[in-house]
Amino acid sequence: MNARLAAAWALLPEYLGWHVLLSASALLLGVAISLPLAVAASRSARLRWPVLAGASLIQTIPSLALLALFYPVLLAVSALSLRLVGRGFPALGFLPSLLALTLYSMLPILRNGAAAILGVDRAIREAADGVGMTPRQSLFQVELPLAAPVIMAGVRTAAVWTIGAATLSTPVGQTSLGNYIFAGLQTENWVFVLFGCAASAALALIADQLLGLVEAGARKRSRGLTLAGLAGLAVGVALALLPLASFGKPGSYVIGAKNFSEQYILADLMAQRLQAEGASVQRKEDLGSAVAYRALAAGEIDAYVDYSGTLWTNVLQRADNPGRKPVLDQLTAELKRRDGVVVLGSLGFENAYAFVMRPDRAAALHIASIADLAREAPHLTLGSDLEFLSRPEWKAVQAAYGLAFKTQRSYQPTFMYRALTGGEADVISAFSSDGRIAADHLVVVSDPKAAIQPYDAVVLISPKRAQDARLLAALKPMIGKVSVEAMREANLSVDRDQRKATPAEAATALRKRLGL
Amino acid sequence: MAGAIELTGIEKRYGGHVALAGVSLAVQPGEFTALVGGSGSGKTTLLKTINGLVTPDAGEVRVQGEGAADQPPHLLRRKIGYVFQEIGLFPHLSVAENIAITPKLLGWAPDRIGPRVAALLELVALPSEVAGRAPSELSGGQRQRVGVARALAAEPKIMLMDEPFGALDPLTRDQLGADYRGLHERLGLTTLMVTHDMAEAVLLADRIVVLSAGRIVADGRPAELLAKTTDPEVRALLEAPKRQADRLRAKLGEAP
């Protein structure tokens, strides 16, 4: 427990720095856009409705989806700008997070701003006209100062929302306090999850209190209070950003990982080997499946581990299954030709989708193959991970065996196993390298028609690092070295309930076991 | 000599409602004129056409010989004092800052504004220590005194007042009315005051203009107005304060 807490503390300066940088920038940008819009909305009834309705509409989009949507949009814009002006920009990480959070912060500022300006007493507006103010002087000398406390209350709400929602920028590749939560959820490291929640809550509370000071200053017309609040905010932001100054040096390698334990472990393994060569390494974790490949092709990450079947169906849009070796060979040739991506080679194990059941249940229903499963499926519940049901593999299996379940439920991978052992699901879409299959003595249902594509774990290198000697030297020795048993054991050490290892510890153990 | 305020054929409509149906009126410099009429008679609308708070649909407004439509409204308003019933002091500014607002807008030097604020507080009979206070710390009467001081700050020759003392208690109202009349004399102002209180109009004004349904129905000195008007409604309006005084005397008995 103490070791995990220490690990969490050690990551805090980096995570907090990014979280503060991201939320403060989004809030500032949000205020800069929302305030003029609020003024315009208060001046024109015709503008008021569409502006406020638009902001409300954005608020109804789940914040995680809003963040995710900006990635493809930015990717398209970046490609366009590359074609038009010869320069692209990163579509992953800070920019999509900043834009989504900015949009997200606007509603309370807009709504409070317009209401506050409209709420200024009619007699006071008339007096402002009567003493000879221009509309602009009336706005800046009378209406805005009087509306300031209510506007500040809106900024406070926006700050709390933004800081909370910023934890969701982790899956689009932006480091934040959300890294604790996402990584913790995957590896059932509850210390990390709670630490991330507590840190983000504490940050939101502190920001809220300091902004509250500014609001009180505006309400009581006390310049001292306002300045104290602003100074507190400035000092806080500056302190939080200090650790970032030494971070992200150019020339460092960026290793990507999707959102499950095996990916964290392999990313750590690659990072450790690079660091052993004296390179500095950054991590982008918890990337979505499609996001990870596109980020690599765009050069935003330098290397990560993907699976041949995933690339075969998602990237090459293939539904057929010519066999393990042909898939790997065609992938290597096609990805190089299409995107310049280097398939360095297979690590030596497969992490395929596999239908897995509890042994007692499989025996009772006489299920050994997917064909048997298809017979009983109308009475059974399938538990799957969040993406399986929308993947082509699922359609291929359905087509090959005529599989149709009574109920289908989606879970985070960790909870999927819980659902199986707890009986809420009869069969789950597991991963063949998962340590929990052996640990829980689960039965893998066979696939006689070979409907599910091979899923060899392969190391991918971005086009711009294709000739990078140090990267190749660090990663090449891993090829063909990782057995499925070794990987299962490493996965289990992170996923199990007792004596849990961190992904970094598991990576170290794996590296030593394999002599890397 | 040109009049201080000249209104010619002013018309104003709000949707289907006619607020002003062709009003012409000339006010001479130094005159204290009361605009009287029931609610909806158009007296406030007429007053606001003079400083551009209301733009007439037709007709011409001239202030001190200049067409009101020929200049930006905010520049016109800086030359005209404006006092209204709700007062409209700026709650985020101190009393002194409220009074100094128009001189500041006109770009007066600070060393001219300071003494001016002090002089105005004295002029409206407020103690100098209220200068630093917030408007919310003052009584209603004190607030309207600040309102008058603010209107006078940039040394306008013309004052427009819309029911200025309407919300005050009778004693304060009487005192403030008399004090203002004194200021009008001392500063040589031209004052146009809207009121629905005929007694106040008779006591303060040199001239009474009666409006009804957007038209002027009577215009003259209080005494001659009563003598010459034939309109029964105007007559009733003019006789009201006299009847009230008689009834009061009967109820309270003759004063010793």
Contacts between the chains, C-beta under 8 A, distances in Angstrom:
chain1	res1	chain2	res2	distance
A	121	B	88	7.6
A	123	B	84	7.4
A	123	B	86	3.5
A	123	B	87	7.1
A	123	B	88	4.2
A	124	B	88	5.2
A	124	B	90	6.4
A	124	B	91	7.3
A	126	B	53	7.0
A	126	B	84	6.9
A	126	B	86	7.5
A	126	B	88	5.7
A	127	B	84	7.8
A	127	B	87	7.5
A	127	B	88	2.8
A	127	B	89	7.1
A	127	B	90	6.9
A	128	B	88	7.8
A	128	B	90	7.6
A	129	B	53	6.0
A	129	B	73	7.9
A	129	B	74	7.8
A	129	B	77	6.8
A	130	B	51	7.0
A	130	B	53	7.0
A	130	B	77	6.2
A	130	B	82	3.8
A	130	B	84	7.3
A	130	B	88	7.1
A	130	B	151	7.9
A	131	B	77	7.0
A	131	B	78	7.5
A	131	B	82	7.4
A	131	B	101	5.1
A	131	B	102	4.9
A	131	B	105	7.0
A	131	B	150	6.7
A	132	B	74	4.9
A	132	B	75	7.1
A	132	B	76	7.9
A	132	B	77	4.0
A	132	B	78	3.5
A	132	B	102	5.7
A	132	B	105	5.5
A	132	B	106	7.9
A	132	B	154	8.0
A	133	B	74	6.3
A	133	B	105	6.4
A	134	B	72	7.9
A	134	B	74	4.9
A	137	B	74	7.9
A	137	B	105	6.8
A	142	B	90	5.9
A	142	B	92	7.8
A	145	B	92	4.9
A	146	B	91	7.0
A	146	B	92	5.9
A	221	B	92	5.7
